[in-house]
């Protein structure tokens, strides 16, 4: 989805998308990173701390009702304010199909790259809740966040804990300068392909499904890549969205394929834990 400056408008759009996905048979639904606002981390501005909210709070209450109404497992990315003491996190919240909040994950890897408009270290503390795997009615899931997707360790730990699908709520694209210029096309293409390759690699190396959920549109200095996709345990892309249009992907994931692939490629079983 694309996002505006109006939080309630973004929440309403997300709710409509969840409802539409459920109507098409979706059982687990994941929203993109920090979907309630534009990607504010492009600049360091203390006024954006006003976007943060407590968990549980008004937004989680609405998301709870949304999950319950549509009988879906819901993963939502929020700007969390932990009030005692006041610390801030980039947080995934998990709801089951009854609307119960059944888990929370705080983004571990925080980019500090203001030059390229990813100045998240100004806003977020590194996560402190570990790497939870949530056992749901529809499968065992884990969810990391954006910059986490470049690191193999998180995906490996989730797989070792039993995750069958790993979700990556994301806000990533390429810089746009003030005159309308963009990153050199060859470099943008290489980085865009690398972003897809690394996540498909997590699927292959761990024998799991991976779902990357990105935003679309131009916001200030960033043109977001879109191309949300789902890859199977062999790294095959089952479905992929466009680069510039809002889309809802509903993808069948045959969890039985995990055991089949791991029987042929027992990467987890053959790890040399005596060495590393």
Secondary structure as a PSIPRED ss2 file (coil, helix, strand):
# PSIPRED VFORMAT (PSIPRED V4.0)

   1 X C   1.000  0.000  0.000
   2 X C   1.000  0.000  0.000
   3 X C   1.000  0.000  0.000
   4 X C   1.000  0.000  0.000
   5 X C   1.000  0.000  0.000
   6 X C   1.000  0.000  0.000
   7 X H   0.000  1.000  0.000
   8 X H   0.000  1.000  0.000
   9 X H   0.000  1.000  0.000
  10 X H   0.000  1.000  0.000
  11 X H   0.000  1.000  0.000
  12 X H   0.000  1.000  0.000
  13 X H   0.000  1.000  0.000
  14 X H   0.000  1.000  0.000
  15 X H   0.000  1.000  0.000
  16 X H   0.000  1.000  0.000
  17 X H   0.000  1.000  0.000
  18 X H   0.000  1.000  0.000
  19 X H   0.000  1.000  0.000
  20 X H   0.000  1.000  0.000
  21 X H   0.000  1.000  0.000
  22 X H   0.000  1.000  0.000
  23 X H   0.000  1.000  0.000
  24 X C   1.000  0.000  0.000
  25 X C   1.000  0.000  0.000
  26 X C   1.000  0.000  0.000
  27 X C   1.000  0.000  0.000
  28 X E   0.000  0.000  1.000
  29 X E   0.000  0.000  1.000
  30 X E   0.000  0.000  1.000
  31 X C   1.000  0.000  0.000
  32 X C   1.000  0.000  0.000
  33 X C   1.000  0.000  0.000
  34 X C   1.000  0.000  0.000
  35 X C   1.000  0.000  0.000
  36 X C   1.000  0.000  0.000
  37 X C   1.000  0.000  0.000
  38 X C   1.000  0.000  0.000
  39 X C   1.000  0.000  0.000
  40 X H   0.000  1.000  0.000
  41 X H   0.000  1.000  0.000
  42 X H   0.000  1.000  0.000
  43 X C   1.000  0.000  0.000
  44 X C   1.000  0.000  0.000
  45 X C   1.000  0.000  0.000
  46 X H   0.000  1.000  0.000
  47 X H   0.000  1.000  0.000
  48 X H   0.000  1.000  0.000
  49 X H   0.000  1.000  0.000
  50 X H   0.000  1.000  0.000
  51 X H   0.000  1.000  0.000
  52 X C   1.000  0.000  0.000
  53 X E   0.000  0.000  1.000
  54 X C   1.000  0.000  0.000
  55 X C   1.000  0.000  0.000
  56 X C   1.000  0.000  0.000
  57 X C   1.000  0.000  0.000
  58 X H   0.000  1.000  0.000
  59 X H   0.000  1.000  0.000
  60 X H   0.000  1.000  0.000
  61 X H   0.000  1.000  0.000
  62 X H   0.000  1.000  0.000
  63 X H   0.000  1.000  0.000
  64 X H   0.000  1.000  0.000
  65 X H   0.000  1.000  0.000
  66 X H   0.000  1.000  0.000
  67 X H   0.000  1.000  0.000
  68 X H   0.000  1.000  0.000
  69 X H   0.000  1.000  0.000
  70 X H   0.000  1.000  0.000
  71 X C   1.000  0.000  0.000
  72 X C   1.000  0.000  0.000
  73 X E   0.000  0.000  1.000
  74 X E   0.000  0.000  1.000
  75 X E   0.000  0.000  1.000
  76 X E   0.000  0.000  1.000
  77 X E   0.000  0.000  1.000
  78 X E   0.000  0.000  1.000
  79 X E   0.000  0.000  1.000
  80 X E   0.000  0.000  1.000
  81 X E   0.000  0.000  1.000
  82 X E   0.000  0.000  1.000
  83 X E   0.000  0.000  1.000
  84 X C   1.000  0.000  0.000
  85 X C   1.000  0.000  0.000
  86 X E   0.000  0.000  1.000
  87 X E   0.000  0.000  1.000
  88 X E   0.000  0.000  1.000
  89 X E   0.000  0.000  1.000
  90 X E   0.000  0.000  1.000
  91 X E   0.000  0.000  1.000
  92 X E   0.000  0.000  1.000
  93 X E   0.000  0.000  1.000
  94 X E   0.000  0.000  1.000
  95 X E   0.000  0.000  1.000
  96 X C   1.000  0.000  0.000
  97 X C   1.000  0.000  0.000
  98 X C   1.000  0.000  0.000
  99 X C   1.000  0.000  0.000
 100 X C   1.000  0.000  0.000
 101 X E   0.000  0.000  1.000
 102 X E   0.000  0.000  1.000
 103 X E   0.000  0.000  1.000
 104 X E   0.000  0.000  1.000
 105 X E   0.000  0.000  1.000
 106 X E   0.000  0.000  1.000
 107 X C   1.000  0.000  0.000
 108 X C   1.000  0.000  0.000
 109 X C   1.000  0.000  0.000
 110 X C   1.000  0.000  0.000
 111 X C   1.000  0.000  0.000
 112 X E   0.000  0.000  1.000
 113 X E   0.000  0.000  1.000
 114 X H   0.000  1.000  0.000
 115 X H   0.000  1.000  0.000
 116 X H   0.000  1.000  0.000
 117 X C   1.000  0.000  0.000
 118 X E   0.000  0.000  1.000
 119 X E   0.000  0.000  1.000
 120 X H   0.000  1.000  0.000
 121 X H   0.000  1.000  0.000
 122 X H   0.000  1.000  0.000
 123 X C   1.000  0.000  0.000
 124 X C   1.000  0.000  0.000
 125 X C   1.000  0.000  0.000
 126 X C   1.000  0.000  0.000
 127 X C   1.000  0.000  0.000
 128 X C   1.000  0.000  0.000
 129 X C   1.000  0.000  0.000
 130 X C   1.000  0.000  0.000
 131 X C   1.000  0.000  0.000
 132 X C   1.000  0.000  0.000
 133 X C   1.000  0.000  0.000
 134 X E   0.000  0.000  1.000
 135 X E   0.000  0.000  1.000
 136 X E   0.000  0.000  1.000
 137 X C   1.000  0.000  0.000
 138 X C   1.000  0.000  0.000
 139 X E   0.000  0.000  1.000
 140 X E   0.000  0.000  1.000
 141 X E   0.000  0.000  1.000
 142 X E   0.000  0.000  1.000
 143 X E   0.000  0.000  1.000
 144 X E   0.000  0.000  1.000
 145 X E   0.000  0.000  1.000
 146 X H   0.000  1.000  0.000
 147 X H   0.000  1.000  0.000
 148 X H   0.000  1.000  0.000
 149 X H   0.000  1.000  0.000
 150 X H   0.000  1.000  0.000
 151 X C   1.000  0.000  0.000
 152 X H   0.000  1.000  0.000
 153 X H   0.000  1.000  0.000
 154 X H   0.000  1.000  0.000
 155 X H   0.000  1.000  0.000
 156 X H   0.000  1.000  0.000
 157 X H   0.000  1.000  0.000
 158 X H   0.000  1.000  0.000
 159 X H   0.000  1.000  0.000
 160 X H   0.000  1.000  0.000
 161 X C   1.000  0.000  0.000
 162 X C   1.000  0.000  0.000
 163 X C   1.000  0.000  0.000
 164 X C   1.000  0.000  0.000
 165 X E   0.000  0.000  1.000
 166 X E   0.000  0.000  1.000
 167 X E   0.000  0.000  1.000
 168 X E   0.000  0.000  1.000
 169 X E   0.000  0.000  1.000
 170 X C   1.000  0.000  0.000
 171 X C   1.000  0.000  0.000
 172 X C   1.000  0.000  0.000
 173 X E   0.000  0.000  1.000
 174 X E   0.000  0.000  1.000
 175 X E   0.000  0.000  1.000
 176 X E   0.000  0.000  1.000
 177 X C   1.000  0.000  0.000
 178 X C   1.000  0.000  0.000
 179 X C   1.000  0.000  0.000
 180 X C   1.000  0.000  0.000
 181 X C   1.000  0.000  0.000
 182 X E   0.000  0.000  1.000
 183 X C   1.000  0.000  0.000
 184 X C   1.000  0.000  0.000
 185 X H   0.000  1.000  0.000
 186 X H   0.000  1.000  0.000
 187 X H   0.000  1.000  0.000
 188 X H   0.000  1.000  0.000
 189 X H   0.000  1.000  0.000
 190 X H   0.000  1.000  0.000
 191 X H   0.000  1.000  0.000
 192 X H   0.000  1.000  0.000
 193 X H   0.000  1.000  0.000
 194 X H   0.000  1.000  0.000
 195 X H   0.000  1.000  0.000
 196 X H   0.000  1.000  0.000
 197 X H   0.000  1.000  0.000
 198 X H   0.000  1.000  0.000
 199 X H   0.000  1.000  0.000
 200 X H   0.000  1.000  0.000
 201 X H   0.000  1.000  0.000
 202 X H   0.000  1.000  0.000
 203 X H   0.000  1.000  0.000
 204 X H   0.000  1.000  0.000
 205 X H   0.000  1.000  0.000
 206 X H   0.000  1.000  0.000
 207 X C   1.000  0.000  0.000
 208 X C   1.000  0.000  0.000
 209 X E   0.000  0.000  1.000
 210 X E   0.000  0.000  1.000
 211 X E   0.000  0.000  1.000
 212 X E   0.000  0.000  1.000
 213 X E   0.000  0.000  1.000
 214 X C   1.000  0.000  0.000
 215 X C   1.000  0.000  0.000
 216 X E   0.000  0.000  1.000
 217 X E   0.000  0.000  1.000
 218 X E   0.000  0.000  1.000
 219 X E   0.000  0.000  1.000
 220 X C   1.000  0.000  0.000
 221 X C   1.000  0.000  0.000
 222 X E   0.000  0.000  1.000
 223 X E   0.000  0.000  1.000
 224 X E   0.000  0.000  1.000
 225 X E   0.000  0.000  1.000
 226 X C   1.000  0.000  0.000
 227 X C   1.000  0.000  0.000
 228 X C   1.000  0.000  0.000
 229 X E   0.000  0.000  1.000
 230 X E   0.000  0.000  1.000
 231 X E   0.000  0.000  1.000
 232 X C   1.000  0.000  0.000
 233 X C   1.000  0.000  0.000
 234 X C   1.000  0.000  0.000
 235 X C   1.000  0.000  0.000
 236 X C   1.000  0.000  0.000
 237 X E   0.000  0.000  1.000
 238 X E   0.000  0.000  1.000
 239 X E   0.000  0.000  1.000
 240 X E   0.000  0.000  1.000
 241 X C   1.000  0.000  0.000
 242 X C   1.000  0.000  0.000
 243 X C   1.000  0.000  0.000
 244 X C   1.000  0.000  0.000
 245 X C   1.000  0.000  0.000
 246 X C   1.000  0.000  0.000
 247 X C   1.000  0.000  0.000
 248 X C   1.000  0.000  0.000
 249 X C   1.000  0.000  0.000
 250 X C   1.000  0.000  0.000
 251 X C   1.000  0.000  0.000
 252 X C   1.000  0.000  0.000
 253 X C   1.000  0.000  0.000
 254 X C   1.000  0.000  0.000
 255 X C   1.000  0.000  0.000
 256 X H   0.000  1.000  0.000
 257 X H   0.000  1.000  0.000
 258 X H   0.000  1.000  0.000
 259 X H   0.000  1.000  0.000
 260 X H   0.000  1.000  0.000
 261 X H   0.000  1.000  0.000
 262 X H   0.000  1.000  0.000
 263 X H   0.000  1.000  0.000
 264 X H   0.000  1.000  0.000
 265 X C   1.000  0.000  0.000
 266 X C   1.000  0.000  0.000
 267 X C   1.000  0.000  0.000
 268 X C   1.000  0.000  0.000
 269 X C   1.000  0.000  0.000
 270 X C   1.000  0.000  0.000
 271 X C   1.000  0.000  0.000
 272 X C   1.000  0.000  0.000
 273 X C   1.000  0.000  0.000
 274 X C   1.000  0.000  0.000
 275 X C   1.000  0.000  0.000
 276 X C   1.000  0.000  0.000
